[in-house]
Amino acid sequence: MASHAFRRISECFVQPHRPTQMSNQICHLTPWDIAMLSSHYIQKGLLFKKPSTLVHPDHFTDKLLEKLRHSLSLTLSHFYPLAGRFVTHKTQDPPSYAVFIDCKNSDGAKFIYATLDMTISDILSPIDVPPIVHSFFDHHKAVNHDGHTMPLLSIQVTELVDGVFIGCSMNHAAGDGTSYWNFFNTWSQIFQAHDQGHEYEVSISQQLIHNRWFPNDCSPPINLPFKHHDEFISRFEAPFLRERVFHFSADSIAKLKAKANSECNTTKISSFQSLSALVWRSITRARSPPYEQRTSCKLAINNRPRMGAVPEEYFGNSIHVVSAETTTGELVENGLGWAAWKLNLTVAKHNERVVLELLRKWLECPLIYDLGSFFDPYCVMMGSSPRFSVYGNEFGMGKAVAARSGYANKYDGKVTSYPGREGGGSIDLEVCLSPDNMRALESDQEFINATSHSSLLY
């Protein structure tokens, strides 16, 4: 990729268009937020095709950037914590370390314009996701604690020969995937309203709830028992990985679900549990561990539907990771339904009582997730969700042709899910594996037979 010229042309900071009384306050972090301080930023983005008939290409780019910046400013009026910075209050005796978001004393969110002399086909045609995609995102390798000195939100617009990539890096201690896509969806909605001449009076579809939720026996701020962030912050460096996007049509997903439920004589196993079971079994076979080796499939799970006091509009983190475990021998010798049922039971057990107990234990012994030790070499981690509204986002260029992610939070066995571009229940999986494990997965007939070619209509 060295022959392709990537250039960062300009950058600026964007402030909320209309500061409110709440946006001048501080925002305390919950246990869910604090646990993310050593993880990477969320890095997700969308690739769009430029309009086919551009008489003045430079004029198109200038107008697009102006509209993106203006609509971002309007959007930040609703998502004002993303324009802030982290601040820490420390005491030495006894040692305590409290992190919060200062929503006022900040330059705002960063906005970057870059160019790359590659085409959409150069990005999407290779079997593996090209490493150059990582350059579409700011905050490369940054951890969330870096939000003390780095913007909590950074937008990078990368212009290709025939396309535009809009990449967003959002601090994961400020919000989770639900919060991330709520921001992206709202930004798109405001952009489109502005594009249609509705300058300021935009009624967004989802009113946000910014009051951070704390358990009954906990009041902010949460003081961590540390003197310095070096005691709990680590910087995980991923080994060389192959990243590949596999497409599963709605028909293929339906067949997997029917097979899993039939094998277990039930109707309770979901489409995503069935697909996750396929991925777990296939990657485990690709790794070829000993039959007695323990293996796990971990799922990022949204607590909002399980918590009466935490609605879908809640902005912040409200996630846990749940895990189904077994031995390699049991996993590969039993069928798809057996593995899917284990995942179903794991998800079903995660209710409000369990969430509150997990929070109680966390408050007794605060844990900051360390990517290097949290995920072992024999686990599969299913991240993100095909339920997020990814392809409903438009910025004057029609529907996106693809979604891609940056370097952040990737390791051998990380699988990120997106809805398929054609909708209807189709799913795309971005799979990260070592080169040897990826080659073995590509030869796994059960897995490959379930995949299909995505219809990229651009």
Secondary structure as the mmCIF struct_conf table of DSSP 4:
data_model
#
loop_
_struct_conf.conf_type_id
_struct_conf.id
_struct_conf.beg_label_comp_id
_struct_conf.beg_label_asym_id
_struct_conf.beg_label_seq_id
_struct_conf.end_label_comp_id
_struct_conf.end_label_asym_id
_struct_conf.end_label_seq_id
TURN_TY1_P TURN_TY1_P1 ALA A 2 SER A 3
BEND BEND1 HIS A 4 HIS A 4
STRN STRN1 PHE A 6 VAL A 14
BEND BEND2 HIS A 17 ARG A 18
BEND BEND3 GLN A 21 GLN A 21
HELX_RH_3T_P HELX_RH_3T_P1 MET A 22 ASN A 24
BEND BEND4 GLN A 25 GLN A 25
STRN STRN2 ILE A 26 HIS A 28
HELX_LH_PP_P HELX_LH_PP_P1 LEU A 29 THR A 30
HELX_RH_AL_P HELX_RH_AL_P1 PRO A 31 ILE A 34
TURN_TY1_P TURN_TY1_P2 ALA A 35 SER A 38
BEND BEND5 SER A 39 SER A 39
STRN STRN3 HIS A 40 HIS A 40
HELX_LH_PP_P HELX_LH_PP_P2 TYR A 41 TYR A 41
STRN STRN4 ILE A 42 LYS A 49
HELX_LH_PP_P HELX_LH_PP_P3 LYS A 50 PRO A 51
BEND BEND6 SER A 52 SER A 52
BEND BEND7 VAL A 55 VAL A 55
HELX_RH_AL_P HELX_RH_AL_P2 PRO A 57 LEU A 76
TURN_TY1_P TURN_TY1_P3 SER A 77 HIS A 78
BEND BEND8 PHE A 79 PHE A 79
HELX_RH_3T_P HELX_RH_3T_P2 TYR A 80 ALA A 83
STRN STRN5 ARG A 85 GLN A 92
TURN_TY1_P TURN_TY1_P4 ASP A 93 PRO A 94
STRN STRN6 PRO A 95 ASP A 102
BEND BEND9 CYS A 103 SER A 106
STRN STRN7 ALA A 109 LEU A 116
BEND BEND10 ASP A 117 ASP A 117
HELX_RH_AL_P HELX_RH_AL_P3 ILE A 120 LEU A 124
BEND BEND11 SER A 125 ASP A 128
HELX_LH_PP_P HELX_LH_PP_P4 VAL A 129 PRO A 130
HELX_RH_3T_P HELX_RH_3T_P3 PRO A 131 PHE A 136
BEND BEND12 PHE A 137 HIS A 139
TURN_TY1_P TURN_TY1_P5 HIS A 140 LYS A 141
STRN STRN8 VAL A 143 VAL A 143
HELX_RH_3T_P HELX_RH_3T_P4 ASN A 144 HIS A 148
TURN_TY1_P TURN_TY1_P6 THR A 149 THR A 149
BEND BEND13 MET A 150 MET A 150
BEND BEND14 LEU A 152 LEU A 152
STRN STRN9 LEU A 153 GLU A 159
BEND BEND15 VAL A 161 ASP A 162
STRN STRN10 GLY A 163 MET A 170
TURN_TY1_P TURN_TY1_P7 HIS A 172 ALA A 174
HELX_RH_AL_P HELX_RH_AL_P4 GLY A 177 ASP A 195
TURN_TY1_P TURN_TY1_P8 GLN A 196 GLY A 197
BEND BEND16 TYR A 200 TYR A 200
BEND BEND17 SER A 205 GLN A 206
STRN STRN11 ILE A 209 ILE A 209
BEND BEND18 ASN A 211 ASN A 211
TURN_TY1_P TURN_TY1_P9 ASN A 216 ASP A 217
BEND BEND19 PRO A 220 PRO A 221
HELX_LH_PP_P HELX_LH_PP_P5 ILE A 222 ILE A 222
STRN STRN12 LEU A 224 LEU A 224
BEND BEND20 PRO A 225 PRO A 225
BEND BEND21 LYS A 227 HIS A 228
HELX_RH_3T_P HELX_RH_3T_P5 HIS A 229 GLU A 231
TURN_TY1_P TURN_TY1_P10 PHE A 232 PHE A 232
STRN STRN13 ARG A 242 PHE A 248
HELX_RH_AL_P HELX_RH_AL_P5 ALA A 250 CYS A 264
TURN_TY1_P TURN_TY1_P11 ASN A 265 ASN A 265
BEND BEND22 THR A 267 THR A 267
HELX_RH_AL_P HELX_RH_AL_P6 SER A 271 ARG A 287
TURN_TY1_P TURN_TY1_P12 TYR A 291 GLU A 292
STRN STRN14 ARG A 294 ASN A 302
BEND BEND23 ASN A 303 ASN A 303
HELX_RH_3T_P HELX_RH_3T_P6 ARG A 304 ARG A 306
TURN_TY1_P TURN_TY1_P13 GLY A 308 ALA A 309
BEND BEND24 VAL A 310 VAL A 310
TURN_TY1_P TURN_TY1_P14 GLU A 312 GLU A 313
STRN STRN15 TYR A 314 TYR A 314
BEND BEND25 GLY A 316 GLY A 316
STRN STRN16 ILE A 319 THR A 327
HELX_RH_AL_P HELX_RH_AL_P7 THR A 328 GLU A 333
BEND BEND26 ASN A 334 ASN A 334
HELX_RH_AL_P HELX_RH_AL_P8 LEU A 336 ALA A 348
TURN_TY1_P TURN_TY1_P15 LYS A 349 LYS A 349
HELX_RH_AL_P HELX_RH_AL_P9 GLU A 352 GLU A 364
BEND BEND27 CYS A 365 CYS A 365
HELX_RH_AL_P HELX_RH_AL_P10 LEU A 371 PHE A 374
BEND BEND28 PHE A 375 PHE A 375
TURN_TY1_P TURN_TY1_P16 PRO A 377 TYR A 378
STRN STRN17 CYS A 379 SER A 384
TURN_TY1_P TURN_TY1_P17 PRO A 386 ARG A 387
BEND BEND29 PHE A 388 PHE A 388
TURN_TY1_P TURN_TY1_P18 TYR A 391 GLY A 392
STRN STRN18 GLU A 394 GLU A 394
BEND BEND30 PHE A 395 MET A 397
STRN STRN19 LYS A 399 LYS A 399
BEND BEND31 VAL A 401 VAL A 401
STRN STRN20 ALA A 402 SER A 405
BEND BEND32 TYR A 407 TYR A 407
TURN_TY1_P TURN_TY1_P19 ALA A 408 ASN A 409
TURN_TY1_P TURN_TY1_P20 ASP A 412 GLY A 413
STRN STRN21 LYS A 414 PRO A 419
TURN_TY1_P TURN_TY1_P21 ARG A 421 GLU A 422
TURN_TY1_P TURN_TY1_P22 GLY A 424 GLY A 425
STRN STRN22 ILE A 427 LEU A 433
HELX_RH_AL_P HELX_RH_AL_P11 PRO A 435 GLU A 442
TURN_TY1_P TURN_TY1_P23 SER A 443 SER A 443
HELX_RH_AL_P HELX_RH_AL_P12 GLN A 445 ALA A 450
STRN STRN23 SER A 452 SER A 452
#
